[in-house]
């Protein structure tokens, strides 16, 4: 398994995260909804669902981090990381998405199937930066900053070292952003 790491910074009403977005390539060989769900559950990422893709508009979550595993087919996502990128995910790939990172489905195979999961079974919300006023965006960012780092990676079950070792908001030069949340 190879892991890609992508960083982000606040952009308008999309807070993004000081934690890197992780893409575990080939994490669950062969995929399959049952296999992806079992790996997530074994590692404490529950409240699972499976669906043929995700929303086709940019959105993020302010109440939880999210794991998305490709159970079948392929999907192309647009992510608000690394200045905005598109990534293609294949069967067995898993995205570990910090709360606040915007994502949208921009393409996929006819047979695409995603499985989602959330640390400790947290409930998710649906935030659209293009539909938020300043107050709603500030409140979402505050919720995100209060979220704990998940106990375990949804694939490996190991500690989330990439997030534990992420720079603090001070070291990441996010003080102006934090001060603006007032």
N, C-alpha and C positions, 0 to 999 in steps of 0.2 A: 504494500500500500504506500502510495506517495501522498504527501499532504502539501497543498498550496496554501499560502497565507496572503490575505489581502487586507490592507489598512484603509481607513476612511477618516473623514473629518466632517464636521457639521456643514450642511449645505441648505441654506434657507430654512424651511420648516422640517427638514429631514435631519434629525440629530446625529445619525450614524453612531459610531461607537469608538471608544479607545481600545476595545478588544478587536483582534483581527478576525475576519471571517475565514473559516477553514474549509477547504474542499479536500475531502479524503477520497482520492481516486482509487477505484477498485476495492473499496472497503468491504463490500459484501458481494463476493464473486457470484455471478449468476442471478443476483437480485432476488425477486419474488417478494410479494407483499408480506407473506408470513415470515420469511427470513429477516427482512428489514425490521418489521415490527418486533420480532423476538430479540434482535440485537439491541434495539432502542430500549425495550422494556427491561432487559437484563441489566442495563446500565442506568436505569432510573429515569428514562425519558419516555413518559407515558402520555395519556390523553391523546392517543394515536388516532389517525384517520388515514384513509387512502382515497385517492381521487385522480382522475386523468389530467394532472397538471396542477397549476396554481392560478391565482388571479392574473389576468392579462393587463392589469394596470399597476403602476408603482404603488406599493404600500409597505408599511412596516408595523412592527408590534412594539407596544410600550409596556406590556405587562409580563413579557416572558421572552427568553431566547428560544430559538427554534432549530430543530434538526429536520432536514428534508432528504430523504433517500429515494433514489431512482430504482423502483421495483421492476419496471419494464420499459422498453423503448428508450427514447432519448428526449431531452428537453434543452432549450436554450433560454437562459435567464439573463435579464439586464439587472445589474447590481450597482448600487451607489457606493462602490468601493474603488480604490485606486483611481479616483477621478471619474469613475463611471466606466464599467466594462460589460461585455457580453461574454458569457461562458456557456459552453456546451457540456452537458452532463450525460453520461451513458449509464447503462444498467450497472448497479453496484456502487455508483458514486454517491457520496453523502456530503451535503453542505451543512456546516454548523454555523448558524447565523446569529450574531449578537443582536439583542433587541436594539431597535433604532435604525438598522440597516435596511434600506429600501430595496425591494426586489419585485420583479414582474416577469411573467412568462411571455417570451416574444416568438417562440417557435417550439415545435415538438413533433414527434412521430405520431401517427394515428393510434398507436398502441401504448402511448406513454402512461405510466402509472407512478404516482408519487406516494410515499408514506411520510407523514409528519409526526413529530413528537416534541414534547416540551419537558424541561427538567422538572422533576417531582410532580408531573401532571398539571402544571400551571395552566390556567385559562389564558387564551390569547384574545387580543383585540385587533382591530383593523384600522390603522391610521393612514391617511392619505395626505402627504405634505401639501399637495396642490389644493386641498379643501380645508386646511386649518387656518384659523386666525392666529395672531401672535400669542394670545392667552392659551389657547388649546395646545399650541406647539410647545410652549414653556411647561405646561402641566405634563405633557407626554415625556419631555426630556427629564423632568424631575422624577417621574416614575421609573424611567430607565436607569437613572443613576442610583436608585435605591435597590435595584435587583442584585441578588447575590450571584457570585460566580457558581455555576453548577458544580456539584460534587465530583461528577465524572464525565468524561467525554462519552458521547452517545455511541461511539463505535468501539473504541479501545477499552473503555472502562477505567482508564488511567485518570489521574488528576489533570485538570485543564491547565497545564503548565503554560501554554501560549497565552492564556488569559491572566493567570496568576502573575506571570512575569511581564505583562504589558505595562507600559509606563503609566504612572498616575496621571490624573488630569492636569496636575501642575507640570509634570515632566513632559507631557504631550502638548504643552502650550495651549491648553484649553481654558485657562483662567478667564479670559474675556468672555468666552461662551458661557461658562458657569456663572460669572457675575451678572450676565444679561438675563439669567433666569429669575433673579430677584424674587 
